[in-house]
Amino acid sequence: MKTLVMDASKSDTWVSRSLAAVWHPCTQMKHHEGMPLVAITHGKGPWLYDDRNRAILDCISSWWTNLFGHSNPFINQAIQAQLEKIEHVMLAGFTHQPVIELSEQLAALSNHQLGHAFYASDGASAVEIALKMSHHYWRLAGKPDKNTFVCLRNSYHGETLGALAVTDVPLFRNAYGALLSDVFSVMSPDSRQATHGESANDVALRAAHELETLLQREHHRIAALIIEPLVQCAGQMAMHSPQYLRLARALCDQYGVHLIADEIAVGCGRTGRFFACEHAEIWPDFITLSKGISGGYLPLSLCLTTDAIYNAFYSDETARGFLHSHSYTGNPLACAAALACLELFKTEQVLEKNRDRARDLRAAFLWTHDDPRIEHSRQQGMILAFDIRASALPNPNAFARDVFSLGIQEGLLIRPIGSTVYVMPPYILNTEQTMAMGQGIRSVLDRILPIPSPS
């Protein structure tokens, strides 16, 4: 099959048409007056190709979604095979093989601690499902006052109104705060907060103490605590010790509060285990998944929960049912893509091989540990991040845009979060590609940041 490549002479036309017709996400559109859009025609493996057939290494898995490379033959085949059967059918009153098998396999991956998969299309919608289930459960349990949620400071859980309410990012809350429910926010266990002599576990203990103080006082009002286990991804890739998860689980049990693990970005092997919660040997009351679950192919999200929560809704009364739906819930094509991904995890021994890939990632960025412009170099599995010191930033407001633009010139897709540079590549990079990525990012930073004089 011939790959379509745009005529270079038409490139400006495609970009201008997009700017006129498409409102791009998470973007101040006026910035594109000086930062041209990149028109992508196709992808293969870890590479994206633009309209001039320039190869761009996808260092961030296209917003953390792509696990096994673009146009993966095995996933392509699975979707094509499903397409020949049924593209979509509503899940109300019907079922189908892909959604059944996917739900069964996910339950098995949780050692059957969680199951009863409820499906949606995007991560924020999965968070909405978990929040609504928790709130509704407590109402059914005769505790309607338990309708408030707790999130970590600097957390991000999505941009629909419920998910945004438990997102503690000033940019969003300043714009939409009047629409949002009140929530409690508590100290993040972000290990970058360690004072002299403190370990990541010490920070986790301090954060857990603040959570305990809140729960002692307000547990009768609190439905659930929501956290991203191990890595607050949109929160500048803040990483924390598994100890916090263990302590949070114990405190939630003690005070009768649900624990929601938002594994939309950190699940599906990103941290080194399939579920990030496995590092702490705990299971939450809800897990949300999206992004990598379909390999970055099709919109798919879901929420898993416990038998106890599921059984609270099980009744002859319609009003006791979980009152939520999406048109494309459990879409067969998306489920087929997800099943193909789970098959690759098994047949390709992905989690085992990712240990070697994580070592390659560490080696590729060893230079960050000795660069005086950089602080807090950190890694959790296949996520690596570091921060640029404020004193090293000549133009903080333009840093992320400059890195993106120069990265494209270097053949790299990089998209910093503020002054935090991170990589979260697909699980297919070889050692040579990983080392080239590390050196390419170093080259980009050297073009933007003043190079310190040798002492």
C-alpha positions as CSV (number, residue, x, y, z in Angstrom):
1,M,0.0,0.0,0.0
2,K,1.5,3.3,-1.1
3,T,1.9,5.9,1.7
4,L,0.3,9.3,1.1
5,V,2.8,12.1,1.3
6,M,1.6,15.7,0.9
7,D,3.0,17.7,-2.0
8,A,5.5,20.1,-0.3
9,S,4.1,22.9,-2.4
10,K,0.7,22.3,-0.7
11,S,2.1,22.3,2.9
12,D,1.2,25.9,3.6
13,T,-2.3,25.3,2.3
14,W,-2.9,22.4,4.6
15,V,-1.6,24.4,7.6
16,S,-3.7,27.5,6.8
17,R,-6.8,25.3,6.3
18,S,-6.3,23.7,9.6
19,L,-5.8,27.1,11.4
20,A,-9.0,28.3,9.8
21,A,-11.1,25.2,10.5
22,V,-9.6,23.4,13.6
23,W,-9.5,24.7,17.2
24,H,-6.4,22.8,18.5
25,P,-6.4,21.5,22.1
26,C,-4.5,23.0,25.0
27,T,-3.3,25.7,22.6
28,Q,-3.3,29.5,22.5
29,M,-4.1,29.6,18.8
30,K,-2.4,33.0,18.4
31,H,0.9,31.4,19.1
32,H,0.7,29.6,15.8
33,E,1.4,32.9,14.1
34,G,5.0,32.3,15.0
35,M,5.1,28.6,15.6
36,P,3.8,26.8,12.5
37,L,1.7,23.7,12.8
38,V,3.4,20.4,11.7
39,A,1.3,18.5,9.1
40,I,1.7,14.8,9.7
41,T,1.0,12.4,6.8
42,H,1.9,9.0,8.3
43,G,3.8,7.1,11.0
44,K,5.7,3.9,11.3
45,G,7.2,2.4,14.5
46,P,8.5,5.2,16.7
47,W,8.5,7.7,13.8
48,L,6.1,10.3,12.6
49,Y,6.5,11.7,9.1
50,D,5.6,15.3,8.1
51,D,4.4,16.6,4.8
52,R,8.0,16.9,3.6
53,N,8.6,13.2,4.6
54,R,10.8,14.4,7.5
55,A,11.1,11.7,10.2
56,I,10.3,12.8,13.8
57,L,10.9,10.5,16.7
58,D,7.8,10.4,18.9
59,C,9.5,10.9,22.3
60,I,6.2,11.3,24.2
61,S,4.1,8.6,22.6
62,S,1.7,11.2,21.1
63,W,0.5,12.5,24.5
64,W,1.4,9.2,26.3
65,T,-0.9,7.0,24.2
66,N,1.2,5.0,21.8
67,L,2.8,1.8,23.3
68,F,3.9,-0.3,20.3
69,G,4.6,2.2,17.6
70,H,2.6,3.8,14.8
71,S,0.9,1.6,12.3
72,N,1.8,-1.6,14.2
73,P,1.0,-4.5,11.9
74,F,-0.4,-6.8,14.7
75,I,-2.8,-4.1,16.0
76,N,-3.7,-3.1,12.4
77,Q,-4.7,-6.6,11.7
78,A,-6.8,-7.0,14.8
79,I,-8.8,-3.8,14.0
80,Q,-9.2,-4.9,10.4
81,A,-10.5,-8.3,11.4
82,Q,-13.0,-6.7,13.8
83,L,-14.0,-4.2,11.2
84,E,-15.2,-7.1,9.0
85,K,-17.5,-8.3,11.8
86,I,-19.1,-5.2,13.5
87,E,-17.8,-1.6,13.8
88,H,-20.1,-0.6,16.7
89,V,-23.2,-1.6,18.6
90,M,-24.6,0.1,21.6
91,L,-23.7,-1.7,24.9
92,A,-27.1,-1.1,26.5
93,G,-29.0,-4.4,26.0
94,F,-26.3,-5.8,23.8
95,T,-22.8,-7.2,24.3
96,H,-20.0,-8.6,22.0
97,Q,-16.9,-10.7,22.2
98,P,-14.2,-8.0,22.3
99,V,-15.7,-6.1,25.3
100,I,-16.3,-9.4,27.2
101,E,-12.7,-10.6,26.6
102,L,-11.1,-7.3,27.4
103,S,-13.1,-7.0,30.6
104,E,-12.2,-10.5,31.7
105,Q,-8.5,-10.0,31.0
106,L,-8.3,-6.7,32.9
107,A,-10.0,-8.3,35.9
108,A,-7.4,-11.1,35.7
109,L,-4.5,-8.6,35.6
110,S,-5.8,-7.2,38.9
111,N,-5.9,-10.7,40.4
112,H,-9.6,-10.3,40.3
113,Q,-9.5,-7.6,43.0
114,L,-11.2,-5.3,40.5
115,G,-13.5,-5.8,37.6
116,H,-17.0,-4.9,36.3
117,A,-15.5,-2.6,33.7
118,F,-17.5,0.4,32.8
119,Y,-16.4,1.9,29.4
120,A,-16.1,5.4,28.0
121,S,-13.9,7.1,25.3
122,D,-11.5,9.5,27.0
123,G,-9.6,9.7,30.3
124,A,-11.6,12.5,31.8
125,S,-14.8,10.6,31.2
126,A,-13.4,7.6,33.1
127,V,-12.6,9.9,36.0
128,E,-16.1,11.2,35.9
129,I,-17.4,7.6,36.1
130,A,-15.3,6.9,39.2
131,L,-16.3,10.1,40.9
132,K,-20.0,9.5,40.2
133,M,-19.9,5.9,41.2
134,S,-18.3,6.8,44.5
135,H,-20.7,9.6,45.3
136,H,-23.7,7.4,44.3
137,Y,-22.4,4.4,46.3
138,W,-22.4,6.5,49.5
139,R,-25.9,7.8,48.8
140,L,-27.2,4.2,48.3
141,A,-25.3,3.3,51.6
142,G,-27.4,5.9,53.4
143,K,-24.5,8.4,53.7
144,P,-25.5,11.2,51.3
145,D,-23.2,13.7,53.1
146,K,-20.2,11.9,51.8
147,N,-20.1,13.8,48.5
148,T,-16.8,15.7,48.5
149,F,-13.5,14.6,47.1
150,V,-9.8,14.9,48.0
151,C,-7.1,15.5,45.5
152,L,-3.3,16.1,45.7
153,R,-1.9,19.6,45.2
154,N,-0.7,20.1,41.6
155,S,-2.8,17.2,40.5
156,Y,-4.5,16.8,37.1
157,H,-7.3,14.4,36.2
158,G,-8.9,15.8,33.1
159,E,-10.9,18.8,31.8
160,T,-14.6,17.8,32.1
161,L,-16.2,19.5,35.0
162,G,-16.0,16.7,37.5
163,A,-12.5,15.8,36.6
164,L,-11.5,19.4,36.5
165,A,-12.9,19.9,40.1
166,V,-10.2,17.4,41.3
167,T,-7.5,19.1,39.2
168,D,-5.3,21.5,41.2
169,V,-3.7,23.4,38.3
170,P,-4.2,27.2,38.7
171,L,-4.4,27.9,35.0
172,F,-7.6,25.7,34.8
173,R,-9.1,26.6,38.1
174,N,-8.7,30.4,37.5
175,A,-10.6,30.0,34.2
176,Y,-13.3,27.7,35.2
177,G,-13.4,27.7,39.0
178,A,-17.0,29.2,39.2
179,L,-18.3,26.0,37.5
180,L,-16.5,23.6,39.8
181,S,-17.5,21.7,42.9
182,D,-15.5,22.4,46.1
183,V,-12.9,19.8,46.9
184,F,-10.2,19.3,49.5
185,S,-6.6,19.4,48.3
186,V,-3.7,17.9,50.4
187,M,0.1,17.9,50.2
188,S,1.5,16.0,47.2
189,P,4.1,13.4,48.2
190,D,6.3,14.9,45.3
191,S,9.8,13.8,46.3
192,R,11.3,17.1,45.0
193,Q,10.0,18.6,48.2
194,A,12.6,16.7,50.3
195,T,14.5,19.0,52.7
196,H,18.1,18.3,53.6
197,G,18.5,14.8,54.9
198,E,15.0,13.7,53.9
199,S,14.2,10.7,51.7
200,A,11.3,10.2,49.3
201,N,9.7,8.0,52.0
202,D,10.0,10.9,54.5
203,V,8.2,13.2,52.1
204,A,5.5,10.5,51.7
205,L,5.1,10.3,55.5
206,R,4.7,14.1,55.8
207,A,2.1,14.1,53.0
208,A,0.2,11.1,54.6
209,H,0.1,12.9,57.9
210,E,-1.6,15.9,56.3
211,L,-4.1,13.5,54.6
212,E,-4.7,11.8,58.0
213,T,-5.4,15.2,59.7
214,L,-8.0,16.0,57.0
215,L,-9.7,12.6,57.2
216,Q,-9.9,12.7,60.9
217,R,-11.8,16.0,60.7
218,E,-13.8,15.6,57.5
219,H,-14.2,11.9,56.7
220,H,-18.0,12.1,57.2
221,R,-18.1,14.5,54.2
222,I,-15.5,12.8,52.0
223,A,-16.5,10.2,49.3
224,A,-13.0,9.5,47.9
225,L,-9.4,10.4,47.5
226,I,-8.1,10.5,43.9
227,I,-4.4,10.1,43.1
228,E,-2.1,9.3,40.2
229,P,0.0,6.5,41.6
230,L,3.8,7.2,41.6
231,V,3.8,10.0,38.9
232,Q,1.7,13.1,38.7
233,C,2.2,13.3,35.0
234,A,0.7,16.7,34.0
235,G,1.9,18.0,37.3
236,Q,5.4,18.3,35.9
237,M,6.0,14.6,36.2
238,A,6.2,14.8,40.0
239,M,7.2,11.4,41.3
240,H,6.7,9.9,44.7
241,S,7.5,6.8,46.8
242,P,5.1,3.8,46.7
243,Q,5.0,4.2,50.5
244,Y,2.4,7.0,50.0
245,L,0.1,4.6,48.3
246,R,0.3,2.1,51.1
247,L,-0.4,4.8,53.7
248,A,-3.2,6.3,51.7
249,R,-4.8,2.9,51.3
250,A,-4.7,2.3,55.1
251,L,-6.0,5.7,55.9
252,C,-8.9,5.4,53.4
253,D,-9.8,2.0,55.0
254,Q,-9.6,3.4,58.5
255,Y,-11.9,6.4,57.8
256,G,-14.3,4.8,55.3
257,V,-13.2,6.7,52.2
258,H,-12.8,5.3,48.7
259,L,-9.4,5.3,46.9
260,I,-9.5,6.2,43.2
261,A,-6.3,5.4,41.3
262,D,-6.1,7.4,38.1
263,E,-3.9,5.2,36.0
264,I,-4.8,6.8,32.7
265,A,-1.2,7.9,32.0
266,V,0.7,5.7,34.4
267,G,-1.0,2.4,33.7
268,C,-0.3,-0.2,31.0
269,G,3.3,-0.7,32.0
270,R,4.6,2.9,32.1
271,T,6.0,2.6,35.6
272,G,7.4,-0.9,35.2
273,R,4.4,-2.9,36.4
274,F,1.1,-3.2,34.4
275,F,-0.7,-1.2,37.1
276,A,1.3,1.4,39.0
277,C,-0.5,0.4,42.2
278,E,1.2,-3.0,42.1
279,H,4.5,-1.3,43.2
280,A,2.9,-0.7,46.6
281,E,1.1,-4.1,46.6
282,I,-2.3,-2.4,47.2
283,W,-5.5,-2.2,45.2
284,P,-7.8,0.8,45.1
285,D,-11.6,0.9,45.0
286,F,-11.5,2.2,41.5
287,I,-8.9,2.2,38.7
288,T,-9.3,4.3,35.6
289,L,-7.5,3.5,32.4
290,S,-7.2,5.2,29.0
291,K,-4.4,6.3,26.7
292,G,-2.2,3.3,26.3
293,I,-4.9,0.7,26.8
294,S,-5.8,0.9,23.1
295,G,-2.1,1.3,22.0
296,G,-2.9,4.9,21.0
297,Y,-5.1,3.7,18.2
298,L,-8.7,4.5,19.1
299,P,-10.5,6.5,21.9
300,L,-11.1,4.1,24.8
301,S,-11.3,4.5,28.6
302,L,-12.7,2.5,31.4
303,C,-13.2,2.3,35.1
304,L,-12.7,-0.9,37.1
305,T,-14.2,-1.3,40.6
306,T,-14.8,-3.9,43.4
307,D,-17.5,-6.4,43.9
308,A,-18.8,-4.5,46.9
309,I,-19.3,-1.3,45.0
310,Y,-20.9,-3.2,42.0
311,N,-23.3,-5.1,44.3
312,A,-24.5,-1.9,46.0
313,F,-26.1,-0.9,42.6
314,Y,-27.5,-4.3,41.9
315,S,-31.3,-4.1,42.4
316,D,-34.7,-4.4,40.9
317,E,-35.0,-0.6,41.2
318,T,-33.9,1.4,38.2
319,A,-33.0,4.4,40.3
320,R,-30.4,2.2,42.2
321,G,-28.6,1.5,38.9
322,F,-25.6,3.5,37.8
323,L,-27.1,6.3,35.8
324,H,-24.4,7.0,33.2
325,S,-23.8,6.2,29.5
326,H,-21.8,7.1,26.4
327,S,-22.8,6.5,22.8
328,Y,-19.6,4.7,22.0
329,T,-19.3,2.8,25.3
330,G,-17.3,-0.4,24.7
331,N,-16.7,0.2,21.0
332,P,-15.7,-3.1,19.4
333,L,-12.9,-1.7,17.3
334,A,-11.3,0.0,20.3
335,C,-11.7,-3.1,22.4
336,A,-10.1,-5.2,19.6
337,A,-7.1,-2.8,19.6
338,A,-6.9,-3.1,23.4
339,L,-7.0,-6.9,23.2
340,A,-4.2,-6.8,20.6
341,C,-2.1,-4.7,23.0
342,L,-2.7,-7.1,25.9
343,E,-1.6,-10.0,23.6
344,L,1.6,-8.1,22.7
345,F,2.3,-7.7,26.5
346,K,2.2,-11.5,26.8
347,T,3.8,-12.7,23.6
348,E,6.5,-10.0,23.5
349,Q,7.3,-10.1,27.2
350,V,7.0,-6.3,27.3
351,L,7.3,-5.7,31.0
352,E,10.4,-7.8,31.2
353,K,12.0,-6.2,28.2
354,N,11.0,-2.7,29.5
355,R,13.5,-3.2,32.3
356,D,16.3,-3.1,29.8
357,R,14.7,-0.2,27.9
358,A,14.4,1.7,31.2
359,R,18.2,1.1,31.8
360,D,18.8,2.4,28.2
361,L,16.7,5.5,29.0
362,R,18.7,6.1,32.2
363,A,22.0,5.8,30.3
364,A,20.9,8.1,27.6
365,F,20.2,10.9,30.1
366,L,23.1,10.4,32.5
367,W,24.4,13.8,31.3
368,T,21.5,15.5,33.1
369,H,23.0,14.6,36.5
370,D,26.1,16.7,35.9
371,D,24.6,19.6,34.0
372,P,24.4,22.7,36.3
373,R,21.3,24.0,34.4
374,I,19.3,21.0,35.4
375,E,17.9,19.7,38.7
376,H,15.7,16.9,39.9
377,S,16.6,14.3,37.3
378,R,14.2,11.4,38.0
379,Q,12.8,8.3,36.5
380,Q,10.0,5.8,37.1
381,G,10.1,2.9,34.6
382,M,9.6,4.3,31.1
383,I,9.0,7.8,32.3
384,L,12.1,10.1,32.7
385,A,12.0,13.8,33.5
386,F,14.1,16.7,34.7
387,D,13.7,20.3,35.5
388,I,15.5,23.4,34.2
389,R,16.7,25.7,37.0
390,A,14.9,29.0,37.0
391,S,18.3,30.8,36.9
392,A,19.1,29.0,33.6
393,L,16.0,30.1,31.8
394,P,16.5,33.1,29.6
395,N,12.8,33.3,28.6
396,P,10.6,31.1,30.9
397,N,7.4,31.9,29.1
398,A,8.7,30.8,25.7
399,F,10.8,27.8,26.9
400,A,8.3,25.0,26.2
401,R,7.4,26.4,22.7
402,D,11.0,26.9,21.8
403,V,11.9,23.3,22.8
404,F,9.0,22.0,20.8
405,S,10.0,24.0,17.7
406,L,13.7,23.2,17.8
407,G,12.9,19.6,18.7
408,I,11.0,19.3,15.4
409,Q,14.0,20.7,13.6
410,E,16.1,18.0,15.3
411,G,13.6,15.3,14.4
412,L,12.2,14.9,17.9
413,L,8.7,15.3,19.3
414,I,9.3,16.9,22.7
415,R,6.6,18.9,24.6
416,P,7.8,20.2,28.0
417,I,5.4,20.9,30.8
418,G,6.5,24.4,31.9
419,S,10.2,24.0,32.7
420,T,10.0,20.3,33.0
421,V,11.4,18.3,30.1
422,Y,10.3,14.6,30.0
423,V,10.3,11.6,27.7
424,M,7.8,8.8,27.6
425,P,8.6,6.9,24.5
426,P,6.9,3.8,22.9
427,Y,8.0,0.4,24.1
428,I,9.9,-0.3,20.9
429,L,12.9,1.9,20.9
430,N,16.3,0.1,20.6
431,T,19.4,1.2,22.4
432,E,20.7,3.3,19.5
433,Q,17.5,5.2,19.1
434,T,17.3,5.8,22.8
435,M,20.8,7.2,23.0
436,A,20.2,9.4,19.9
437,M,17.1,10.7,21.6
438,G,19.1,11.7,24.7
439,Q,21.8,13.4,22.7
440,G,19.2,15.1,20.5
441,I,17.4,16.6,23.5
442,R,20.8,17.8,24.9
443,S,21.5,19.5,21.6
444,V,18.1,21.3,21.6
445,L,18.7,22.5,25.2
446,D,22.1,23.8,24.2
447,R,20.6,25.9,21.5
448,I,18.1,27.5,24.0
449,L,19.9,27.7,27.3
450,P,23.2,29.4,27.9
451,I,26.0,26.9,28.1
452,P,27.8,27.3,31.4
453,S,31.5,28.2,31.2
454,P,34.0,25.6,32.4
455,S,35.1,26.3,36.0
